[in-house]
Amino acid sequence: MSVNQYKKIVVLTGAGVSAESGIRTFRDKDGLWEKYKLEDVASVDGYKKNPDLVLDFYNKRRQDFCRKEIKPNAAHYALVELEQQFSGEFLLVTQNIDNLHEQAGSKNVIHMHGELLKARCPESNQVIQCTDDQSRDDLCTCCQYPSALRPHIVWFGEMPLGLDIIYHHLSQADLFIAIGTSGTVYPAAGFVEEAKSVGAYSIELNLDPSEIHSHFDQVVQGKATELVPKLVSSLLNGA
Ligand code: BJW
């Protein structure tokens, strides 16, 4: 398999790509949804009902993420190499809210479920950096009557970010690769079918077969830090 046979690659990553960097996934054993109820902390209704609980959930995850031992891993770096060496168009869509892809050096990245180190004004949608704990007293500076800033996160029932660009790329993709995602959350779980509908070859790299593994042309089971460098090397070296 050689990268030269492709013109447009779309890669989708999920929590599994950051797992070996020390960030917990959602649905694995010991995952975040074992400790928290999804509808309490990751839905608009949950935020309306108990904003402090939701802010606390993201404050703890931000503190955890900012620990100095949390670093990009070999899978993040391999994707940087693929983006740099590939002469066609490359888009990396991540469902992750951490910035490990950017820390590794990835350039063309869309965070479709938002970003942990950003906050947003709910009125103007202006996005600002947020590396400290967020509280309900943090107000925006963009509106005449300031509003409480909210985490820059896409919760259930909200429209994911960058969808126009993502679907545009999927409509022209000839290689689609999904890494470390359970395939349970839409619309991301539907991207493989979108890419396949225009003839793209599709590959899933995941520890366990995902909910949607049967849609892929090739499914490889294992750790992202082993599988992604191997795939990138075989794409770049034509093995
Ligand atoms: C490893 C590994 C290692 C571990 N190496 N692998 C019925 C049908 C269809 C859709 C719906 C429906 N009812 C409702 C919906 C819509 C809803 C939805 O999908 N619900 C499902 C539960 C059914 N979706 C939405 O509401 C979305 N918005 C929307 O649909 O808008 C309308 C719309 C309509 C039409 C078109 C477009 C839009 C919004 C979804 C928001 C998701 N938000 C969250 C939380 C916020 C972010 C955060 O706090 O971090 O995003 S939920 C959570 O799940 C998070 C993740 O990004 C997302 C995906 O999880 P991911 O990444 O797959 O993680 P895991 O833990 O599930 O899986 C990890 C995988 O890695 C596992 O498979 C492991 O095996 C593997 N792994 N270690 C390789 N070392």
Boltz pocket constraint, residues with backbone or C-beta under 6 A from the ligand:
constraints:
  - pocket:
      binder: B
      contacts: [[A, 13], [A, 14], [A, 15], [A, 16], [A, 17], [A, 19], [A, 20], [A, 25], [A, 26], [A, 27], [A, 28], [A, 31], [A, 42], [A, 95], [A, 96], [A, 97], [A, 113], [A, 153], [A, 154], [A, 155], [A, 156], [A, 157], [A, 158], [A, 159], [A, 160], [A, 163], [A, 179], [A, 180], [A, 181], [A, 182], [A, 183], [A, 184], [A, 185], [A, 186], [A, 187], [A, 205], [A, 206], [A, 207], [A, 208], [A, 209], [A, 210], [A, 222], [A, 223], [A, 224], [A, 225]]
      max_distance: 6.0
